[in-house]
Each structure stands twice: as C-alpha cells, then as structure tokens.
Amino acid sequence: MSTISKSNYRLLLEVSFLFFLILSIPYDPYLYESLSNGSLFSFENAFQLATYRTSFVSEGAYVGSDVPGYYNWLIALVTAFVLVFVFGNYFRKRCQWDDETLYYWLRVLLRYRLALAITFLGIVKVLPIQIPEPTLSDLHTEYGDFLRWKLYYLTNGIATAGYLPLIGALEVIAGLLLLHRRTAVIGAGLLIAVLLNVVIVNYVYDIGEQVYSSFLLLVASVIFLYDLPRFYGLLVSHTGASPDLFVPKYHHLVSRSRPYLQVVFLLLIAGFSVQSYVVWKDSRYPFPEQQGVSKWKGVYDVKDFVWNGDTLAYSLTDKNRWKDVVFEEWNTVSIRENFTVKPDSLKPRISAQNARNFEYIGNGGRRFYRYAYRKIKENEPASLVLDGQNDPQRKFDFLVDEVDDATLILRGRDQAGNALQVRLEKQAKKYLLQEGRRKPIRIY
C-alpha cells in the first residue's frame, strides 16, 4: 500500500468515526418533547431512548418522503471533515491509535448502537405492538380511505403465517449476535437482508421512517464491510479467506468493566421485553387502555336518524346522516358518514406524545371518538359523552336508552347545539378473519 493510499485510508477512518459519533448524539427536539410527556420509566420512553436519532434538522412528524432528514447526515459529514482537518494532528498525538485500533473502536460504537435499536424494534414486532391486528373500525372502513402506510400495517397485522414475529425474531437474534465480536458479522449480514426490505417498504408506502431505516442499514453495512474481503474470497473467488488476527488491547479499566457493561446491556433488553409484554397484555397497547362497555362491542346500523326534528332517510349524499357506528372493546366509538374525513397523517410512532392514536391515524373513512359512559340510576337513561379524536372540535352529549340487547337510542346534541335522536341496531356480523381458514398457511 502506497503512502498516499495509507493517508487516504486513515482520513476515511477518522472521518467515518466522527461521522457516526456525531450521529450517535441523542439530540432530537421530538425525543425530549416526547420524554417529557410520559413517565420517566414508561414503556414508550424506553423505546424512544433506544431508537433515538440525531436531528439537528428536525424530521417531519408526518408520513411521506422525509428527505430533509438526510440533511443531518450532511451536517455530520461536513463537521467530521472540519474536525479532522483542524484537530486531527492533535488527537493523533494524544491517542496514538493505529488504523486497525481506530477501525475496531468504530465497529464497537456501531455494533452497540445498532444492537440496542434493533433488538427493541424486534421485540415490538414479536409482540403485536408496532403492527397490531385490525380493529372493528378498520374492518368497516373502505379500502381506499386508508393512507398507504396504514394499508401496509393492516396487511401485515392480519398475516397468520407468522411473518411479522419471524422478522422481529430475526432482528432480535441479529442484535444479540452484534454484542460479540466474533459473531457481529453474522448479525450485520442478517440485518442487511432485513433492513434493505424495511428501507424499500418505507419509500414505497410513505411510512415516514426512510431516514432512520437507511441509517440502520448504513451502520449494518459498515460493520459487515470489515469482513467483506474474507467473504468474497471464500464464497465468490474461492481463493480462501485469511483469519482476522487483530487482538484489541484494552486499558485495565476498560478490561475490567467490559463484562459488566455487557451484562447491563443484556439486562436492558430483558427488562424491556418484560415491560413490553406487560404493557401489551394488560393495557392493550397501542389501543386505549380504558375498558369500554363490553356488551356494546360491535357494528351498528343507523336505523333512524332525527336531525333537529327532521327524520333523515338512508342517503348516500346527506352529510348529516350517519351510515354505521362501531363500538370497540375499549372506550372508542367510530362513526362512518357520507363524506371522506381528512386522514390524520402523523407518523405511527411508539411515543407517549402520541397518546395511543394508532387506531385513527391513517384512516380517512371514519370519525373517531373516545366516550365516557355514566349510569346514575338504574331506571333512568345513562349519560354518554363523545370527544372527537381525529377532529377534536367535534363532541356529542347523549342520553342512552337500552331498548334491548341489540338496540340503543341516543338522544342529545352535538358541539354546535344541533339536536339528534339516533336508533342503532347491532348487526350479527361474522368476520372471515375470525372464522379462520380451513387449512392454516405456513411460511416455514
């Protein structure tokens, strides 16, 4: 190797080390805003801290092509070049690391940075937290009323062949392999295959995590690059592969603390796994935690609809009349009307700031409400208050008469003072997703 090529190689290593070090700084206004909205040790905060991104230029909060997020890469790259040219000689004299040692510590930084994020991402896939099964409201929404990312999520949510848990398990396994130097290349290679698909999906369905998924893919590629010549010689050119003879030398403090740090890292992963299971099992995450009126769960046909004393017949054009109503297992009511609702295009993030909004974001076919039910006296109508979710300005205040097990009569007013009287009849609906297939599908 010539003197020029050695100097260029050293420059590349130094710039790469600083580039990834800068992009490992937990600076993101959204992160700190989200952390301030939840309990310090909440499930959402743990996930946000593990999957943080560096955002000197804030990434958009909405789905779509978030190209400005790549400006952070450019800022980190320019900053790394400036630091190398201004302070490079000073740090070379102080640290006195050779090329192999610098490359080793770069891989250590990337291995643990990637392992933490990918294991947490895998856990929320193994448990149906990130992509849950469709709700009743989803099943009663027209296909064309969903945003593209929601269609992708719902399609994977109904998959019964184990596709999503398998992807999550691969991510967790790959993350654990990254924790050991000898198996890191296997984990990185596995993640390249998985993350390449993730990046493509983000662009095709406008999920909004194009920048972050691309960053994880870049990190996995850099880790794998170290052993690429050996893989190429062994599998492609068939010339054999020389073993990696580099043995890192640690400061005595680092040597003593390494086993403990690895144990702490594994405990973080195990603790999050338990926390995720408890949150999913006990509070239905990502759906609302508060229980609804269980006997009301189902889809209701709007038999009678009286608006300000005027009885409105079934119509495909009347903007006041409701078409159907869904009561979920939790305290959510969704109403389908005769016009398309502007869908909430927030990104589907696991964050306390999002206040469990997964059920209504990306859905342009229904209006969603959280309801408060109160029964004061046994022989008198109950109170039912609906607060709009995808349209916070909308609100209904009803009295409810339960005629029988399948019929509800709502009498009250909306936020504008309009008087409504609505008779709802529950439909004996069977869903093929719940009925199941004659022969289950398997992918392995």
Secondary structure as GFF3:
##gff-version 3
##sequence-region A 1 444
A	DSSP	alpha_helix	3	22	.	.	.	ID=ss1
A	DSSP	alpha_helix	29	37	.	.	.	ID=ss2
A	DSSP	alpha_helix	43	50	.	.	.	ID=ss3
A	DSSP	three_ten_helix	67	70	.	.	.	ID=ss4
A	DSSP	alpha_helix	71	95	.	.	.	ID=ss5
A	DSSP	alpha_helix	99	126	.	.	.	ID=ss6
A	DSSP	alpha_helix	136	139	.	.	.	ID=ss7
A	DSSP	three_ten_helix	143	145	.	.	.	ID=ss8
A	DSSP	alpha_helix	148	157	.	.	.	ID=ss9
A	DSSP	alpha_helix	163	177	.	.	.	ID=ss10
A	DSSP	alpha_helix	184	205	.	.	.	ID=ss11
A	DSSP	alpha_helix	210	225	.	.	.	ID=ss12
A	DSSP	alpha_helix	228	235	.	.	.	ID=ss13
A	DSSP	alpha_helix	252	283	.	.	.	ID=ss14
A	DSSP	three_ten_helix	294	296	.	.	.	ID=ss15
A	DSSP	beta_strand	298	307	.	.	.	ID=ss16
A	DSSP	beta_strand	310	311	.	.	.	ID=ss17
A	DSSP	beta_strand	324	327	.	.	.	ID=ss18
A	DSSP	beta_strand	332	336	.	.	.	ID=ss19
A	DSSP	three_ten_helix	352	354	.	.	.	ID=ss20
A	DSSP	beta_strand	367	374	.	.	.	ID=ss21
A	DSSP	beta_strand	382	388	.	.	.	ID=ss22
A	DSSP	beta_strand	395	404	.	.	.	ID=ss23
A	DSSP	beta_strand	407	414	.	.	.	ID=ss24
A	DSSP	beta_strand	419	426	.	.	.	ID=ss25
A	DSSP	alpha_helix	432	435	.	.	.	ID=ss26
###
